[in-house]
Amino acid sequence: MGNLEKYRDIFTQLFHVNPKNLDSEFSFKNIDEWNSITHMALISELEDTFGIMFETDEILHFASYTNGIRLLKEKGVEF
């Protein structure tokens, strides 16, 4: 399984959504289920899956599905 599939799976499992719904519009502003608890679960799962650590600033600015890909790329995760 590639990194994009792993990333998608984390979102589909945490937010119980169809992968087709994961796009630039999938953000904390548009998804009621994206609250502080699911946000921290998302961060934790991403760190465990990709073997990285987010800085506090990155955690605070992880605001959307597409933004997360950008942040992971900055951490050296290849998509």
ROBA-646160 format. One record per atom (N, C-alpha, C, O): residue number from 1; residue in three letters; atom name; x, y, z. Coordinates in Angstrom, 3 decimals, always signed. Layout:
// ROBA-646160
NUM/Ala/CA/X/Y/Z $
...
***
This chain:
// ROBA-646160
1/Met/N/+0.851/-1.174/+0.000 $
1/Met/CA/+0.000/+0.000/+0.000 $
1/Met/C/+0.902/+1.244/+0.000 $
1/Met/O/+1.835/+1.347/+0.796 $
2/Gly/N/+0.610/+2.165/-0.890 $
2/Gly/CA/+1.386/+3.392/-0.986 $
2/Gly/C/+1.007/+4.405/+0.083 $
2/Gly/O/+0.012/+4.239/+0.788 $
3/Asn/N/+1.799/+5.443/+0.192 $
3/Asn/CA/+1.563/+6.462/+1.222 $
3/Asn/C/+0.244/+7.206/+1.037 $
3/Asn/O/-0.412/+7.550/+2.020 $
4/Leu/N/-0.152/+7.458/-0.210 $
4/Leu/CA/-1.430/+8.139/-0.421 $
4/Leu/C/-2.590/+7.277/+0.058 $
4/Leu/O/-3.540/+7.782/+0.656 $
5/Glu/N/-2.510/+5.981/-0.205 $
5/Glu/CA/-3.562/+5.074/+0.254 $
5/Glu/C/-3.598/+4.998/+1.778 $
5/Glu/O/-4.673/+4.972/+2.377 $
6/Lys/N/-2.423/+4.962/+2.402 $
6/Lys/CA/-2.361/+4.958/+3.872 $
6/Lys/C/-2.983/+6.235/+4.432 $
6/Lys/O/-3.756/+6.199/+5.390 $
7/Tyr/N/-2.631/+7.357/+3.820 $
7/Tyr/CA/-3.160/+8.660/+4.248 $
7/Tyr/C/-4.683/+8.681/+4.112 $
7/Tyr/O/-5.395/+9.072/+5.037 $
8/Arg/N/-5.168/+8.257/+2.951 $
8/Arg/CA/-6.613/+8.209/+2.707 $
8/Arg/C/-7.319/+7.311/+3.721 $
8/Arg/O/-8.372/+7.666/+4.251 $
9/Asp/N/-6.732/+6.155/+3.983 $
9/Asp/CA/-7.342/+5.205/+4.918 $
9/Asp/C/-7.497/+5.802/+6.315 $
9/Asp/O/-8.507/+5.577/+6.982 $
10/Ile/N/-6.512/+6.549/+6.749 $
10/Ile/CA/-6.601/+7.184/+8.067 $
10/Ile/C/-7.804/+8.123/+8.111 $
10/Ile/O/-8.568/+8.110/+9.076 $
11/Phe/N/-7.974/+8.927/+7.082 $
11/Phe/CA/-9.113/+9.848/+7.034 $
11/Phe/C/-10.440/+9.107/+6.941 $
11/Phe/O/-11.391/+9.461/+7.638 $
12/Thr/N/-10.522/+8.085/+6.092 $
12/Thr/CA/-11.798/+7.375/+5.944 $
12/Thr/C/-12.192/+6.659/+7.230 $
12/Thr/O/-13.373/+6.574/+7.565 $
13/Gln/N/-11.190/+6.141/+7.952 $
13/Gln/CA/-11.505/+5.450/+9.198 $
13/Gln/C/-11.889/+6.417/+10.319 $
13/Gln/O/-12.837/+6.164/+11.064 $
14/Leu/N/-11.156/+7.519/+10.436 $
14/Leu/CA/-11.446/+8.468/+11.514 $
14/Leu/C/-12.753/+9.229/+11.303 $
14/Leu/O/-13.503/+9.477/+12.247 $
15/Phe/N/-13.010/+9.594/+10.052 $
15/Phe/CA/-14.173/+10.433/+9.767 $
15/Phe/C/-15.336/+9.667/+9.148 $
15/Phe/O/-16.386/+10.249/+8.876 $
16/His/N/-15.159/+8.372/+8.924 $
16/His/CA/-16.207/+7.515/+8.360 $
16/His/C/-16.776/+8.110/+7.074 $
16/His/O/-17.984/+8.309/+6.946 $
17/Val/N/-15.879/+8.390/+6.123 $
17/Val/CA/-16.286/+8.980/+4.852 $
17/Val/C/-15.801/+8.124/+3.687 $
17/Val/O/-14.882/+7.317/+3.818 $
18/Asn/N/-16.437/+8.325/+2.572 $
18/Asn/CA/-16.036/+7.693/+1.331 $
18/Asn/C/-14.785/+8.402/+0.825 $
18/Asn/O/-14.728/+9.631/+0.851 $
19/Pro/N/-13.789/+7.663/+0.368 $
19/Pro/CA/-12.565/+8.309/-0.135 $
19/Pro/C/-12.831/+9.345/-1.228 $
19/Pro/O/-12.038/+10.271/-1.403 $
20/Lys/N/-13.925/+9.203/-1.958 $
20/Lys/CA/-14.271/+10.162/-3.018 $
20/Lys/C/-14.560/+11.551/-2.449 $
20/Lys/O/-14.506/+12.542/-3.177 $
21/Asn/N/-14.866/+11.627/-1.159 $
21/Asn/CA/-15.168/+12.911/-0.511 $
21/Asn/C/-13.921/+13.640/-0.028 $
21/Asn/O/-14.009/+14.765/+0.464 $
22/Leu/N/-12.771/+13.011/-0.163 $
22/Leu/CA/-11.531/+13.606/+0.324 $
22/Leu/C/-10.912/+14.474/-0.761 $
22/Leu/O/-10.306/+13.981/-1.712 $
23/Asp/N/-11.080/+15.776/-0.592 $
23/Asp/CA/-10.550/+16.739/-1.560 $
23/Asp/C/-10.206/+18.028/-0.822 $
23/Asp/O/-10.162/+18.045/+0.408 $
24/Ser/N/-9.965/+19.091/-1.553 $
24/Ser/CA/-9.568/+20.360/-0.935 $
24/Ser/C/-10.668/+20.954/-0.053 $
24/Ser/O/-10.389/+21.783/+0.813 $
25/Glu/N/-11.896/+20.538/-0.265 $
25/Glu/CA/-13.011/+21.030/+0.556 $
25/Glu/C/-13.140/+20.284/+1.874 $
25/Glu/O/-13.884/+20.716/+2.754 $
26/Phe/N/-12.431/+19.176/+2.027 $
26/Phe/CA/-12.504/+18.394/+3.262 $
26/Phe/C/-11.594/+19.051/+4.287 $
26/Phe/O/-10.384/+18.824/+4.308 $
27/Ser/N/-12.206/+19.875/+5.142 $
27/Ser/CA/-11.431/+20.621/+6.133 $
27/Ser/C/-12.207/+20.716/+7.440 $
27/Ser/O/-13.395/+20.402/+7.504 $
28/Phe/N/-11.509/+21.153/+8.469 $
28/Phe/CA/-12.160/+21.274/+9.777 $
28/Phe/C/-13.324/+22.258/+9.725 $
28/Phe/O/-14.255/+22.148/+10.523 $
29/Lys/N/-13.290/+23.204/+8.813 $
29/Lys/CA/-14.373/+24.186/+8.692 $
29/Lys/C/-15.643/+23.571/+8.110 $
29/Lys/O/-16.743/+24.055/+8.377 $
30/Asn/N/-15.501/+22.508/+7.315 $
30/Asn/CA/-16.638/+21.924/+6.615 $
30/Asn/C/-17.120/+20.591/+7.177 $
30/Asn/O/-18.169/+20.095/+6.767 $
31/Ile/N/-16.378/+20.010/+8.100 $
31/Ile/CA/-16.689/+18.677/+8.608 $
31/Ile/C/-16.980/+18.755/+10.102 $
31/Ile/O/-16.085/+19.019/+10.905 $
32/Asp/N/-18.240/+18.524/+10.467 $
32/Asp/CA/-18.638/+18.606/+11.880 $
32/Asp/C/-17.863/+17.640/+12.768 $
32/Asp/O/-17.573/+17.950/+13.923 $
33/Glu/N/-17.525/+16.462/+12.224 $
33/Glu/CA/-16.826/+15.453/+13.014 $
33/Glu/C/-15.369/+15.833/+13.290 $
33/Glu/O/-14.720/+15.218/+14.137 $
34/Trp/N/-14.852/+16.842/+12.580 $
34/Trp/CA/-13.457/+17.257/+12.767 $
34/Trp/C/-13.403/+18.218/+13.951 $
34/Trp/O/-13.457/+19.437/+13.784 $
35/Asn/N/-13.298/+17.656/+15.130 $
35/Asn/CA/-13.226/+18.446/+16.354 $
35/Asn/C/-11.853/+18.233/+16.999 $
35/Asn/O/-10.983/+17.594/+16.405 $
36/Ser/N/-11.661/+18.747/+18.170 $
36/Ser/CA/-10.340/+18.658/+18.808 $
36/Ser/C/-9.923/+17.213/+19.084 $
36/Ser/O/-8.739/+16.885/+19.006 $
37/Ile/N/-10.865/+16.372/+19.396 $
37/Ile/CA/-10.546/+14.973/+19.689 $
37/Ile/C/-10.138/+14.232/+18.424 $
37/Ile/O/-9.119/+13.541/+18.412 $
38/Thr/N/-10.930/+14.369/+17.352 $
38/Thr/CA/-10.558/+13.688/+16.112 $
38/Thr/C/-9.299/+14.304/+15.508 $
38/Thr/O/-8.526/+13.612/+14.845 $
39/His/N/-9.093/+15.582/+15.729 $
39/His/CA/-7.881/+16.228/+15.220 $
39/His/C/-6.636/+15.601/+15.855 $
39/His/O/-5.680/+15.271/+15.153 $
40/Met/N/-6.646/+15.441/+17.154 $
40/Met/CA/-5.489/+14.862/+17.834 $
40/Met/C/-5.341/+13.378/+17.495 $
40/Met/O/-4.219/+12.879/+17.408 $
41/Ala/N/-6.446/+12.671/+17.305 $
41/Ala/CA/-6.370/+11.273/+16.877 $
41/Ala/C/-5.762/+11.191/+15.479 $
41/Ala/O/-4.968/+10.293/+15.197 $
42/Leu/N/-6.131/+12.121/+14.609 $
42/Leu/CA/-5.573/+12.187/+13.264 $
42/Leu/C/-4.069/+12.418/+13.307 $
42/Leu/O/-3.304/+11.719/+12.642 $
43/Ile/N/-3.658/+13.392/+14.085 $
43/Ile/CA/-2.230/+13.712/+14.203 $
43/Ile/C/-1.462/+12.504/+14.738 $
43/Ile/O/-0.410/+12.153/+14.203 $
44/Ser/N/-1.968/+11.882/+15.764 $
44/Ser/CA/-1.315/+10.722/+16.372 $
44/Ser/C/-1.183/+9.575/+15.372 $
44/Ser/O/-0.126/+8.955/+15.257 $
45/Glu/N/-2.251/+9.309/+14.664 $
45/Glu/CA/-2.241/+8.218/+13.681 $
45/Glu/C/-1.261/+8.503/+12.547 $
45/Glu/O/-0.548/+7.604/+12.101 $
46/Leu/N/-1.223/+9.734/+12.087 $
46/Leu/CA/-0.287/+10.109/+11.023 $
46/Leu/C/+1.156/+9.985/+11.493 $
46/Leu/O/+2.013/+9.487/+10.762 $
47/Glu/N/+1.421/+10.435/+12.705 $
47/Glu/CA/+2.781/+10.327/+13.241 $
47/Glu/C/+3.208/+8.870/+13.347 $
47/Glu/O/+4.330/+8.519/+12.981 $
48/Asp/N/+2.315/+8.021/+13.847 $
48/Asp/CA/+2.635/+6.597/+13.986 $
48/Asp/C/+2.827/+5.930/+12.626 $
48/Asp/O/+3.776/+5.173/+12.429 $
49/Thr/N/+1.937/+6.210/+11.704 $
49/Thr/CA/+1.963/+5.565/+10.391 $
49/Thr/C/+3.195/+5.955/+9.583 $
49/Thr/O/+3.818/+5.112/+8.938 $
50/Phe/N/+3.538/+7.234/+9.625 $
50/Phe/CA/+4.623/+7.727/+8.772 $
50/Phe/C/+5.943/+7.938/+9.520 $
50/Phe/O/+6.926/+8.378/+8.924 $
51/Gly/N/+5.972/+7.631/+10.814 $
51/Gly/CA/+7.205/+7.725/+11.581 $
51/Gly/C/+7.760/+9.136/+11.654 $
51/Gly/O/+8.968/+9.346/+11.543 $
52/Ile/N/+6.870/+10.098/+11.843 $
52/Ile/CA/+7.265/+11.509/+11.909 $
52/Ile/C/+6.738/+12.125/+13.196 $
52/Ile/O/+5.962/+11.505/+13.922 $
53/Met/N/+7.161/+13.338/+13.467 $
53/Met/CA/+6.630/+14.117/+14.586 $
53/Met/C/+6.281/+15.501/+14.073 $
53/Met/O/+7.100/+16.169/+13.442 $
54/Phe/N/+5.072/+15.918/+14.345 $
54/Phe/CA/+4.659/+17.267/+13.981 $
54/Phe/C/+5.043/+18.239/+15.083 $
54/Phe/O/+4.966/+17.906/+16.266 $
55/Glu/N/+5.450/+19.426/+14.700 $
55/Glu/CA/+5.680/+20.518/+15.636 $
55/Glu/C/+4.320/+21.110/+16.016 $
55/Glu/O/+3.342/+20.938/+15.289 $
56/Thr/N/+4.262/+21.793/+17.135 $
56/Thr/CA/+3.005/+22.390/+17.597 $
56/Thr/C/+2.378/+23.281/+16.531 $
56/Thr/O/+1.171/+23.218/+16.299 $
57/Asp/N/+3.179/+24.097/+15.892 $
57/Asp/CA/+2.695/+24.988/+14.834 $
57/Asp/C/+2.054/+24.204/+13.692 $
57/Asp/O/+1.023/+24.609/+13.156 $
58/Glu/N/+2.666/+23.089/+13.327 $
58/Glu/CA/+2.132/+22.256/+12.245 $
58/Glu/C/+0.804/+21.628/+12.648 $
58/Glu/O/-0.115/+21.532/+11.834 $
59/Ile/N/+0.705/+21.209/+13.884 $
59/Ile/CA/-0.545/+20.622/+14.378 $
59/Ile/C/-1.665/+21.654/+14.303 $
59/Ile/O/-2.780/+21.344/+13.884 $
60/Leu/N/-1.361/+22.875/+14.710 $
60/Leu/CA/-2.371/+23.928/+14.700 $
60/Leu/C/-2.802/+24.310/+13.292 $
60/Leu/O/-3.937/+24.740/+13.089 $
61/His/N/-1.906/+24.157/+12.312 $
61/His/CA/-2.217/+24.559/+10.943 $
61/His/C/-2.617/+23.398/+10.039 $
61/His/O/-2.801/+23.579/+8.836 $
62/Phe/N/-2.749/+22.224/+10.610 $
62/Phe/CA/-3.207/+21.061/+9.840 $
62/Phe/C/-4.727/+21.193/+9.731 $
62/Phe/O/-5.466/+20.695/+10.581 $
63/Ala/N/-5.177/+21.863/+8.688 $
63/Ala/CA/-6.576/+22.275/+8.623 $
63/Ala/C/-7.412/+21.589/+7.558 $
63/Ala/O/-8.635/+21.734/+7.546 $
64/Ser/N/-6.774/+20.842/+6.662 $
64/Ser/CA/-7.538/+20.203/+5.601 $
64/Ser/C/-6.815/+18.962/+5.091 $
64/Ser/O/-5.638/+18.738/+5.375 $
65/Tyr/N/-7.547/+18.177/+4.339 $
65/Tyr/CA/-6.990/+16.968/+3.739 $
65/Tyr/C/-5.793/+17.297/+2.847 $
65/Tyr/O/-4.741/+16.666/+2.957 $
66/Thr/N/-5.952/+18.275/+1.975 $
66/Thr/CA/-4.865/+18.619/+1.046 $
66/Thr/C/-3.706/+19.307/+1.765 $
66/Thr/O/-2.548/+19.102/+1.400 $
67/Asn/N/-3.997/+20.107/+2.766 $
67/Asn/CA/-2.943/+20.751/+3.545 $
67/Asn/C/-2.090/+19.704/+4.256 $
67/Asn/O/-0.878/+19.873/+4.397 $
68/Gly/N/-2.719/+18.635/+4.698 $
68/Gly/CA/-1.998/+17.561/+5.358 $
68/Gly/C/-0.989/+16.888/+4.443 $
68/Gly/O/+0.106/+16.531/+4.878 $
69/Ile/N/-1.350/+16.715/+3.186 $
69/Ile/CA/-0.419/+16.133/+2.222 $
69/Ile/C/+0.803/+17.037/+2.077 $
69/Ile/O/+1.936/+16.557/+2.052 $
70/Arg/N/+0.573/+18.326/+1.984 $
70/Arg/CA/+1.676/+19.278/+1.870 $
70/Arg/C/+2.591/+19.197/+3.089 $
70/Arg/O/+3.814/+19.170/+2.950 $
71/Leu/N/+2.002/+19.159/+4.279 $
71/Leu/CA/+2.803/+19.076/+5.505 $
71/Leu/C/+3.614/+17.783/+5.567 $
71/Leu/O/+4.773/+17.789/+5.980 $
72/Leu/N/+3.003/+16.689/+5.159 $
72/Leu/CA/+3.722/+15.420/+5.166 $
72/Leu/C/+4.863/+15.430/+4.153 $
72/Leu/O/+5.938/+14.898/+4.426 $
73/Lys/N/+4.637/+16.027/+2.996 $
73/Lys/CA/+5.714/+16.141/+2.005 $
73/Lys/C/+6.881/+16.936/+2.576 $
73/Lys/O/+8.042/+16.599/+2.344 $
74/Glu/N/+6.569/+17.996/+3.327 $
74/Glu/CA/+7.626/+18.783/+3.959 $
74/Glu/C/+8.412/+17.971/+4.978 $
74/Glu/O/+9.567/+18.281/+5.271 $
75/Lys/N/+7.781/+16.929/+5.516 $
75/Lys/CA/+8.432/+16.037/+6.481 $
75/Lys/C/+9.196/+14.914/+5.781 $
75/Lys/O/+9.807/+14.073/+6.441 $
76/Gly/N/+9.164/+14.898/+4.442 $
76/Gly/CA/+9.887/+13.887/+3.693 $
76/Gly/C/+9.071/+12.680/+3.275 $
76/Gly/O/+9.621/+11.723/+2.730 $
77/Val/N/+7.769/+12.706/+3.520 $
77/Val/CA/+6.908/+11.604/+3.093 $
77/Val/C/+6.627/+11.774/+1.605 $
77/Val/O/+6.193/+12.839/+1.165 $
78/Glu/N/+6.874/+10.724/+0.837 $
78/Glu/CA/+6.664/+10.768/-0.605 $
78/Glu/C/+5.286/+10.266/-0.968 $
78/Glu/O/+4.820/+9.252/-0.449 $
79/Phe/N/+4.632/+10.997/-1.876 $
79/Phe/CA/+3.310/+10.606/-2.373 $
79/Phe/C/+3.375/+10.358/-3.859 $
79/Phe/O/+2.363/+10.017/-4.473 $
***
